[in-house]
């Protein structure tokens, strides 16, 4: 593992092992991960860490909304509202990062 990102590298290895060991299709696996993130009150960075894979396999904002609606009776209103806010913040971070990258490319 490179020494400059040991935490991210470890998380990537853990995620890859989880995906490999699961018998779920990629779409169902990502929806389950989103539900789990909502259930544990995950911060925006946790959603951001999963956003790329989710987008790559075709998870839409409507899918995420559907997951939050499905888990609301189990995890509660506060967790779902918090999850929606954290997802929005994660998307904001992603958009800002893309914008910064595009701006740097233009220079």
C-alpha positions in Angstrom: 0.0 0.0 0.0 1.3 3.5 -0.8 2.3 5.3 2.4 0.6 8.6 1.5 -3.0 7.3 1.8 -3.0 4.3 4.1 -6.5 4.9 5.5 -8.1 5.3 2.1 -6.2 2.3 0.8 -7.3 0.1 3.7 -11.0 1.2 3.2 -10.7 0.3 -0.5 -9.3 -3.1 0.3 -12.1 -3.7 2.8 -14.7 -2.6 0.3 -13.3 -4.7 -2.5 -13.3 -7.8 -0.2 -16.9 -7.1 0.8 -18.0 -6.8 -2.8 -16.2 -9.9 -3.8 -17.6 -12.0 -0.9 -21.2 -10.8 -1.5 -23.6 -12.8 -3.7 -25.7 -9.7 -4.4 -25.7 -8.0 -7.8 -23.7 -4.7 -7.9 -26.9 -2.6 -7.9 -28.5 -4.4 -4.9 -25.2 -4.3 -3.0 -24.9 -0.5 -3.4 -28.5 0.0 -2.4 -27.8 -2.1 0.7 -24.7 0.0 1.5 -26.7 3.2 1.1 -29.3 1.8 3.5 -26.6 0.8 6.0 -25.0 4.2 5.8 -28.4 5.8 6.6 -28.9 3.4 9.5 -25.6 4.2 11.2 -25.8 8.0 10.7 -22.8 8.1 8.3 -21.1 11.4 7.6 -21.0 12.9 4.1 -17.5 11.5 3.5 -18.9 8.0 3.8 -21.5 8.6 1.1 -18.9 10.3 -1.0 -16.7 7.2 -0.7 -19.5 5.1 -2.3 -20.8 7.7 -4.8 -18.5 6.9 -7.6 -19.3 3.2 -7.6 -23.0 3.9 -7.2 -23.0 6.3 -10.2 -20.9 3.8 -12.3 -23.5 1.1 -11.9 -26.5 3.4 -12.5 -27.8 4.2 -9.1 -29.9 7.4 -9.4 -31.1 10.0 -7.0 -34.5 8.5 -7.3 -33.1 5.1 -6.2 -31.4 6.7 -3.2 -34.7 8.5 -2.3 -36.5 5.1 -2.6 -34.0 3.5 -0.2 -34.4 6.3 2.3 -38.2 6.0 2.1 -37.9 2.2 2.6 -35.7 2.4 5.7 -37.5 5.4 7.3 -39.9 3.3 9.4 -37.0 1.3 10.7 -34.3 3.8 11.2 -36.5 6.8 12.0 -37.2 10.3 10.7 -34.1 11.8 12.3 -31.7 9.4 10.6 -33.4 9.7 7.2 -33.4 13.5 7.3 -29.8 13.4 8.5 -28.9 11.0 5.7 -30.6 13.2 3.0 -28.6 16.2 4.2 -25.3 14.2 4.3 -25.9 12.9 0.8 -26.6 16.4 -0.4 -23.3 17.6 1.2 -21.4 14.7 -0.3 -22.8 15.6 -3.8 -21.8 19.2 -3.1 -18.3 18.1 -2.3 -18.1 16.0 -5.5 -19.4 18.9 -7.6 -16.9 21.3 -6.1 -14.0 18.8 -6.7 -15.0 18.3 -10.3 -15.3 22.1 -10.8 -11.9 22.6 -9.3 -10.4 19.9 -11.5 -12.0 21.5 -14.6 -10.8 24.9 -13.6 -7.3 23.6 -13.1 -7.4 22.0 -16.5 -8.4 25.3 -18.1 -5.3 27.0 -16.6 
